Amino acid sequence: MRLLKVVPDNTNFRFVRLRWVAFAFTLLLTIGSIALVATRGLNLGVDFVGGLMIDARFDQPVQLDELRTNVDSLGVGTSALQNFGGLQNVLIRLPLPPGDEVAVQRTVQRVQTALRANHPDVSFARVETVSGKVSDELLRDGAWAIVLSMAAIVLFTWARFEWHFGVSTIVALIHDVTVTLGFFALTQLEFDLNIVAAVLTIIGYSLNDKVVIDDRIRENLRKYRQMDIGPLIDLSVNETLSRTYATTTSLSLALASLLFFGPDVIFGFAAAMLLGIVIGTYSSVFVSSSLLISLGVSSKTFAPDDATAKAEKKGA
């Protein structure tokens, strides 16, 4: 039986020819994402802001204004309510009450009793509490994890290839992370530790994709020393396109299943991962590889010096 090849062996897409369009689109996405984060902000979860969160589920859609009035009348602090996964699911955030665990339980019971009085169909899926000190530590540690991982990636690509590859990789990764943050600022999905884990996973996936393409570019630079850099990059990307397509498609199908059929608690994680994989593949194919031309990579970048070439010839 003949195997189905979605990407034929003789594929020859001209990716480099579109590099200025890709650069402009990438810049637009990055600036737009930064503007969204700056203006709308991220909907930080209890992990990062501290407080008390109650996950309330109703059989029918409910009005947030009505619930907010009901909760605020209890005198437990200013509430913040948000729908997720549908109009019948509501996240209720409250400041932590002063006192010990008993005070927290008392507040939770008051809120639940008040909601049940007006909505007998309500059920409570989860209740979470995080102190302000712990939330500050989690936010700081999460930010450091992202920054240090990207710094380590730059050092790795610089050591394995050349500085040009390190710069192109970090530019693409910054774009991937920024667009993901912009998506969460636009949709106001809850940004918690699960999303930090998703961002770190996106960085790892994007790095893997970029290293495969960069490694093929390096091999072809040594193999085809008379070829112009543009056609050589096109050749390298096309040679890895089948692998990139297969990996991206399989992961996207799995994540789409989690997004539409998985539990609500991982909805944000699945959405971040699905977007990150698509954006990461785009940046690897259209941005990172073509950016090498602007950074000065040429057919002589990996060419051995005279002494090395003579030693290789003598050994052969």
VOGU-3710 file (C-alpha; in Angstrom, 3 decimals, decimal comma):
1> mrllkvvpdn> 0,000/0,000/0,000  1,412/3,358/-1,023  1,933/5,811/1,846  0,052/9,105/1,771  2,385/12,098/1,588  0,719/15,361/2,512  3,968/17,217/1,776  5,511/15,833/-1,465  9,252/15,224/-1,674  9,691/17,852/-4,398
11> tnfrfvrlrw> 7,975/20,632/-2,438  9,602/23,993/-3,108  7,726/26,804/-1,377  9,454/30,192/-1,611  9,358/31,191/2,066  12,171/33,729/1,827  10,320/35,676/-0,854  7,609/36,426/1,731  9,972/37,430/4,509  9,172/41,172/4,474
21> vafaftlllt> 5,462/40,461/4,615  6,102/38,015/7,480  8,314/40,554/9,293  5,630/43,245/9,010  2,892/40,874/10,175  5,046/39,686/13,073  5,803/43,259/14,135  2,101/44,123/13,954  1,154/41,107/16,077  3,838/41,876/18,646
31> igsialvatr> 2,966/45,570/18,997  -0,746/44,765/19,147  -0,186/42,159/21,851  1,927/44,534/23,940  -0,765/47,203/23,596  -3,462/44,751/24,727  -1,471/43,704/27,788  -0,752/47,349/28,645  -4,338/48,565/28,226  -6,525/45,628/29,219
41> glnlgvdfvg> -4,090/43,777/31,462  -4,079/40,080/32,275  -6,898/38,495/34,234  -4,581/37,138/36,915  -5,895/34,166/38,845  -5,891/33,642/42,567  -2,440/32,053/42,205  -0,978/35,487/41,437  -3,211/38,048/43,130  -4,184/36,133/46,256
51> glmidarfdq> -7,656/35,952/47,720  -10,620/33,604/47,709  -12,120/32,101/44,556  -15,437/30,233/44,330  -16,377/28,329/41,175  -20,195/28,482/40,874  -22,155/26,468/38,268  -25,786/27,143/37,344  -28,222/25,148/35,221  -29,270/28,298/33,368
61> pvqldelrtn> -27,357/31,448/32,351  -27,292/34,082/35,078  -26,760/37,844/35,169  -23,417/38,870/36,651  -24,798/42,189/37,906  -27,422/40,380/39,955  -24,897/37,992/41,468  -22,454/40,822/42,174  -25,133/42,803/44,025  -26,083/39,716/46,004
71> vdslgvgtsa> -22,488/38,926/47,024  -21,472/42,517/47,781  -24,473/42,939/50,095  -22,960/40,330/52,428  -20,161/42,672/53,490  -17,368/40,241/52,601  -15,454/42,688/50,415  -15,601/43,859/46,814  -16,240/40,920/44,522  -15,026/40,298/40,972
81> lqnfgglqnv> -17,148/37,991/38,834  -16,363/36,457/35,471  -18,001/33,951/33,131  -15,920/31,071/31,799  -16,873/28,249/29,473  -20,421/29,630/29,178  -22,887/32,054/30,762  -23,902/29,488/33,373  -20,385/29,187/34,852  -19,152/31,998/37,101
91> lirlplppgd> -15,871/32,582/38,960  -16,333/34,675/42,091  -13,214/36,347/43,526  -13,146/37,881/46,989  -10,407/39,298/49,208  -9,227/37,003/51,962  -11,071/37,726/55,236  -8,924/38,623/58,242  -8,355/35,747/60,592  -7,637/32,067/60,287
101> evavqrtvqr> -9,073/29,202/58,229  -12,294/29,325/60,226  -12,962/32,861/58,991  -12,383/31,740/55,400  -14,826/28,841/55,765  -17,392/31,141/57,328  -17,131/33,544/54,383  -17,470/30,718/51,878  -20,574/29,395/53,645  -22,183/32,853/53,704
111> vqtalranhp> -21,648/33,307/49,972  -22,893/29,815/49,133  -25,992/30,207/51,317  -26,842/33,574/49,743  -26,494/32,196/46,210  -28,574/29,107/46,967  -31,360/31,301/48,352  -31,863/32,968/44,947  -30,603/30,137/42,728  -31,460/26,666/44,084
121> dvsfarvetv> -29,850/25,099/40,995  -26,354/26,376/41,877  -23,504/23,996/42,601  -19,936/24,745/43,658  -17,143/22,949/41,803  -14,161/24,267/43,760  -12,975/26,795/46,294  -9,383/28,094/46,297  -7,514/30,376/48,683  -4,039/31,874/48,283
131> sgkvsdellr> -2,406/34,368/50,628  -0,956/37,614/49,299  2,617/36,650/50,232  2,394/33,311/48,423  0,820/34,924/45,345  3,659/37,470/45,099  6,225/34,668/45,279  4,398/32,642/42,619  4,186/35,628/40,268  7,878/36,430/40,712
141> dgawaivlsm> 8,978/32,815/40,319  6,797/32,347/37,232  8,260/35,440/35,557  11,821/34,350/36,394  11,141/30,871/35,018  10,130/32,323/31,651  13,015/34,814/31,480  15,704/32,312/32,528  14,438/29,643/30,138  14,689/32,061/27,222
151> aaivlftwar> 18,157/33,175/28,309  19,301/29,537/28,452  17,917/28,992/24,959  19,943/31,915/23,596  23,133/30,510/25,110  22,369/27,029/23,756  21,715/28,154/20,183  24,726/30,474/20,269  27,006/27,644/21,433  25,588/25,062/19,038
161> fewhfgvsti> 25,412/27,257/15,942  26,465/30,916/15,653  25,284/34,131/17,276  23,024/34,806/14,277  20,938/31,765/15,141  20,716/32,761/18,789  19,393/36,205/17,886  16,858/34,881/15,357  15,631/32,287/17,856  15,143/34,752/20,721
171> valihdvtvt> 13,305/37,181/18,411  10,909/34,423/17,379  10,419/33,212/20,969  9,704/36,730/22,225  7,090/36,991/19,484  5,535/33,642/20,461  5,310/34,520/24,160  4,083/38,074/23,529  1,289/36,937/21,205  0,194/34,343/23,763
181> lgffaltqle> 0,026/37,017/26,473  -1,853/39,305/24,093  -4,400/36,570/23,455  -5,069/36,253/27,192  -5,349/40,024/27,528  -7,859/40,107/24,655  -10,018/37,199/25,838  -9,574/37,868/29,579  -9,216/34,154/30,207  -7,792/33,474/33,654
191> fdlnivaavl> -3,993/33,635/33,715  -2,698/31,297/36,430  0,140/28,858/37,034  -1,292/26,470/34,441  -0,776/29,149/31,794  2,813/29,730/32,942  3,378/25,997/32,431  1,802/26,308/28,974  4,089/29,238/28,064  7,169/27,268/29,140
201> tiigyslndk> 5,968/24,299/27,085  5,418/26,575/24,075  8,990/27,860/24,425  10,291/24,285/24,491  8,233/23,252/21,461  9,227/26,337/19,466  12,879/25,782/20,320  12,724/22,182/19,121  11,154/23,259/15,844  13,700/26,017/15,287
211> vviddriren> 16,706/23,841/16,145  15,642/21,242/13,570  15,405/23,883/10,852  18,620/25,632/11,943  20,500/22,331/11,970  19,378/21,613/8,398  20,426/25,124/7,330  23,851/24,541/8,862  24,218/21,196/7,080  23,238/22,711/3,738
221> lrkyrqmdig> 25,576/25,677/4,250  28,442/23,188/4,436  27,083/21,066/1,596  26,110/23,744/-0,931  28,750/26,447/-0,499  28,083/28,026/-3,892  24,310/28,337/-3,420  22,817/31,720/-2,594  21,576/32,005/0,970  17,925/32,653/-0,001
231> plidlsvnet> 17,396/29,473/-2,054  19,430/27,529/0,516  17,116/28,562/3,357  14,085/27,725/1,216  15,594/24,302/0,535  16,285/23,685/4,221  12,790/24,682/5,367  11,169/22,589/2,642  13,270/19,561/3,603  11,975/19,768/7,190
241> lsrtyattts> 8,435/20,804/6,247  7,034/17,279/6,347  8,237/16,760/9,910  6,996/20,197/10,977  3,570/19,584/9,444  3,199/16,139/11,022  4,239/17,329/14,493  2,081/20,458/14,438  -0,978/18,649/13,092  -0,843/15,769/15,582
251> lslalasllf> -0,357/18,092/18,553  -3,078/20,469/17,341  -5,604/17,645/17,038  -4,851/16,428/20,553  -5,062/19,939/22,007  -8,272/20,720/20,106  -9,848/17,641/21,682  -8,810/18,862/25,137  -10,067/22,357/24,324  -13,562/21,317/23,235
261> fgpdvifgfa> -14,132/18,125/25,208  -11,804/18,435/28,201  -12,684/19,757/31,667  -12,990/23,491/32,242  -9,995/23,522/34,587  -7,586/22,927/31,649  -9,431/25,064/29,083  -6,967/27,951/29,400  -3,968/25,618/29,259  -5,255/23,906/26,099
271> aamllgivig> -6,090/27,255/24,454  -2,622/28,646/25,225  -0,894/25,517/23,942  -2,942/25,364/20,729  -2,316/29,017/19,929  1,361/28,738/20,895  1,999/25,757/18,641  0,411/27,462/15,627  2,260/30,730/16,286  5,503/28,867/17,024
281> tyssvfvsss> 5,324/26,956/13,753  4,658/30,180/11,849  7,612/31,967/13,461  9,932/29,006/12,838  9,080/28,717/9,157  8,535/32,326/8,109  10,407/34,494/10,630  13,330/32,815/12,369  14,865/31,213/9,284  14,428/34,237/6,979
291> llislgvssk> 15,760/36,595/9,659  19,159/34,907/9,256  19,567/36,705/5,921  19,095/40,093/7,569  21,599/39,073/10,278  24,297/38,423/7,682  24,387/34,618/7,412  25,999/33,623/4,124  27,478/30,596/2,402  30,764/31,270/4,252
301> tfapddatak> 29,289/31,259/7,755  30,120/27,616/8,440  32,914/27,274/5,920  36,104/25,873/7,561  39,190/28,038/7,619  42,211/27,126/5,495  43,956/25,140/8,220  40,864/23,095/8,982  40,159/22,501/5,306  43,721/21,227/4,733
311> aekkga> 43,515/18,939/7,749  40,190/17,510/6,537  41,607/16,993/3,046  44,725/15,311/4,402  42,668/13,023/6,619  40,489/12,065/3,720
//
